[in-house]
Amino acid sequence: MNRLNLQKLSDKELSELMQNIDAELRRRNLETERKNAPKESDVSNGIIYRNPNDPWQVWRPGRGRRPNWVNEWLDSGRTLDELEDRETK
């Protein structure tokens, strides 16, 4: 590793060095977050919600926004637990 004598650097050089260090740290943090992010398959834990009025309509959490039929179900005072398809587990 190269040793840098910070005392010999000008204010401008120190400022550029700080900017480069900051950019590199942000890049590394983003890379670490991407590596540690849950995989798409991990997000839903295999849970599938099925529309009781149309069994062909299903929703897997973590895969796109919540469908209208789920929102309507919840707005009517019902719960997601009632929509869970327990046969697919």
C-alpha positions as CSV (number, residue, x, y, z in Angstrom):
1,M,0.0,0.0,0.0
2,N,1.3,3.4,-1.0
3,R,2.0,5.8,1.8
4,L,0.8,9.3,1.2
5,N,2.3,12.3,3.0
6,L,-0.9,14.4,3.5
7,Q,1.1,17.3,4.9
8,K,2.8,17.8,1.5
9,L,-0.6,18.0,-0.4
10,S,-2.1,21.3,-1.3
11,D,-5.7,22.2,-0.1
12,K,-6.9,21.5,-3.6
13,E,-5.2,18.1,-3.8
14,L,-6.6,17.1,-0.3
15,S,-10.1,18.1,-1.4
16,E,-9.8,16.0,-4.6
17,L,-8.5,13.1,-2.5
18,M,-11.5,13.4,-0.1
19,Q,-13.9,13.4,-3.0
20,N,-12.3,10.3,-4.5
21,I,-12.4,8.5,-1.2
22,D,-16.0,9.5,-0.7
23,A,-17.0,8.2,-4.1
24,E,-15.1,5.0,-3.6
25,L,-16.8,4.4,-0.3
26,R,-20.2,5.0,-1.7
27,R,-19.5,2.6,-4.6
28,R,-18.4,-0.1,-2.1
29,N,-21.4,0.4,0.1
30,L,-23.7,0.0,-2.9
31,E,-21.9,-3.1,-3.9
32,T,-22.3,-4.6,-0.4
33,E,-26.0,-3.7,-0.3
34,R,-26.6,-5.4,-3.6
35,K,-24.8,-8.5,-2.5
36,N,-26.7,-8.6,0.8
37,A,-30.1,-7.7,-0.7
38,P,-32.7,-10.5,-0.4
39,K,-33.1,-12.4,-3.7
40,E,-36.5,-12.0,-5.4
41,S,-37.4,-15.6,-4.5
42,D,-36.7,-14.8,-0.8
43,V,-39.0,-11.8,-0.6
44,S,-42.3,-13.7,-0.7
45,N,-41.2,-16.8,1.2
46,G,-43.3,-18.8,-1.2
47,I,-46.6,-17.2,-0.1
48,I,-49.2,-17.0,-2.8
49,Y,-52.5,-15.1,-2.5
50,R,-55.4,-16.3,-4.6
51,N,-58.5,-14.3,-5.6
52,P,-61.5,-16.2,-4.2
53,N,-63.7,-14.8,-7.0
54,D,-61.3,-15.9,-9.8
55,P,-58.9,-18.6,-8.7
56,W,-56.7,-18.0,-11.8
57,Q,-55.7,-14.6,-10.4
58,V,-52.7,-15.0,-8.0
59,W,-50.3,-12.6,-6.4
60,R,-46.8,-13.3,-5.0
61,P,-45.6,-10.5,-2.7
62,G,-42.4,-8.9,-3.8
63,R,-43.2,-9.3,-7.5
64,G,-44.7,-6.1,-8.6
65,R,-47.3,-3.9,-7.0
66,R,-50.3,-5.2,-5.2
67,P,-53.2,-6.0,-7.6
68,N,-56.5,-4.1,-7.5
69,W,-58.4,-7.2,-6.4
70,V,-56.1,-7.5,-3.3
71,N,-56.6,-3.8,-2.5
72,E,-60.4,-4.1,-2.9
73,W,-60.3,-7.1,-0.6
74,L,-58.4,-5.2,2.1
75,D,-60.6,-2.1,1.7
76,S,-63.6,-4.3,2.5
77,G,-62.1,-5.0,5.9
78,R,-60.8,-8.5,5.1
79,T,-57.2,-9.7,5.7
80,L,-54.5,-11.1,3.6
81,D,-54.5,-14.3,5.6
82,E,-57.9,-15.1,4.2
83,L,-56.4,-14.9,0.6
84,E,-53.4,-17.1,1.3
85,D,-53.3,-20.2,-0.8
86,R,-52.3,-22.8,1.7
87,E,-52.3,-25.7,-0.8
88,T,-49.3,-24.4,-2.6
89,K,-47.0,-24.6,0.4
